Amino acid sequence: MLRSDTVHSRHGRHSARLVLPTETPGATVSYKGYLAVPFSLGGGQSSPNCGNGYQGFYMPAGFRYNISIWARSEDAHMNLSIASGRWVASAASKIWEYIGKPQSSLSPLTPTWKQLTWQYESNTTECLQLLVAGRGQINLDDAFVSRVASKTDDDL
């Protein structure tokens, strides 16, 4: 469950509160025991592999990305990772599966706000996801994605 939290914010008046009631995501979209949460800054990005932005931030090939998000948790053993990959239809389970891997992680989270960052140069088009593991609550705030062309001015 994802909600607004007015008590625990790093900056401003709100943070996002993500609650995982069980350690096993079960029938939810997952990746090797993690809950896959779309890292999306609003949707509408045009990509069939990313559900037009609603299944993660669309990262086309040929760019460098700087990704940052702040996280905290008062619950023990909560973990957060940034992942890149793509969605594929699963014949076995008849749901979409996230094919990717964690790139940068905070494990375990603490009650103090910590920044999770990742710099990535994409050679293939992928979707950006957050992978969450544990049972409890995570607060997320100040998400940021920047994109610059991979080629230098001399290459153009």
N, C-alpha and C positions, 0 to 999 in steps of 0.2 A: 504494500500500500504506500503510495506517495502522496504526501500532504505538505502544506505550508506550516512552518514552525516559527512562531513569533518570540519564543523564549530563548532559543539557541541560534543566534545569528552571528556570523563573523563580521559582516559588514552590512549596513543597512538595517531594515526592520524585519526581514524574513530569511529563513534558510529552507531548503527542501528537506523534509524528514521522510526517510525510507524505512519502513518497518517490515522485517522478515519474521513471521511468527514461528517458523520451523527451520531447522537446519537443512532440511531436504526440500528443494523447490517443488518436487513432485511433478505435476502436470504443467507447470509453467515453462516458458522457454528458458533453457538453461545450457550451460557449458560445463561439463565435468564437475557437477556439484555446485557451481556458482549460478546465481540468478543473473541473467543477462538483461541489463537495463539500457534502453537506447539513450545514448549521449546525443541529444538533439537540442538545438538552439531554436526550435520553433517549427521545424518541418517545412515542407514545400520544396526541399532540394530535389531536383529531378534525377532519380536513379531507380530503376526497377529492382536492383539488388538491395537497396536500403528502404524499400517501401515508400518512396518519395519523401524520405526524411523522417518518417515516423518509426523506423527500425534502426535508427542510428544516424549520426552525422555523416553525410556523403563526402568521401575524400577521394576525388579523382586523381589518377596517376599524373606524375610530372610536377608535383608540388612538394614543398617542405611545410610541415605543420608544427606548430608549438601548441601543446595542449596542457591545460592546467585546471585543477579543481581542488578546492579545500574540503577536508572531511574531518569528522570527529565522531566518537561513539563513547557512551558511558557503559556500554555492555561489553563484557569480556569476549575475546576471540572473534571480533568482527573484522573482516578483511575487505579491502577495496582494491580493484585493479582496473587499469585502462587497457582495453583490448582493441585490436583491429582485425577485421576479417570480412566475411560476407555471409549472407543468408542463403541456404539451399533447402529445397524440399526434401523431406525424409520419407522414403517409401515405407520404412518399417513403422514409424510412429504417426505418419500422415500429418505431421506438423512441420513448420519451418525450424531448421536447426542452425545455430550460429557456428560457422566454421572459422576459427581464428585462434588467437592465443593471447594470454596476458602479456603486456609489454612493460608495464611499470606498476608496482604494487605498494600499498601501505598495509602492513600486517604485524601485529594487530593494531587496530585503531585505539586511540586513547581519548579521554575527555578534552584534551588540548587540541585545538585546531592544527592540522598538519596539511601542507601543500603536496599534492601529487602532480608531478609534471612528466611530460614525455615529449621528446623531439623526434619527428618521424619524417622520412623522405619516402614518398610513395612511388613504387614502380608499377603497382597495379591498383585498380580502383577498389576501395574497401569501405566498410562502414565502421564507425567508431562506437564502441559500447563501453559501459561500465559493468564489471563483473563483481558481484557482491556475495560474500559467504559469511555464514554464522547465523545466530538467532538473536534478534534484538533490533535496535534502532541505530541508524546512521544519519547524521546531518551532513548535507552537502551545500556548499555556497561558492560564489564567485567563480563559476565555470568560464573558461576562456579558450577559444580556438583561433589561431591566426594562421594564414596561409600566404606563402610567397612562392613565386616560380622557382623551380629547381635550377634553371639555367641562369648564368650570370649575364650581365650586360654585354660582355665580350662574346658570348655564344650567340647572341641574337643578331 
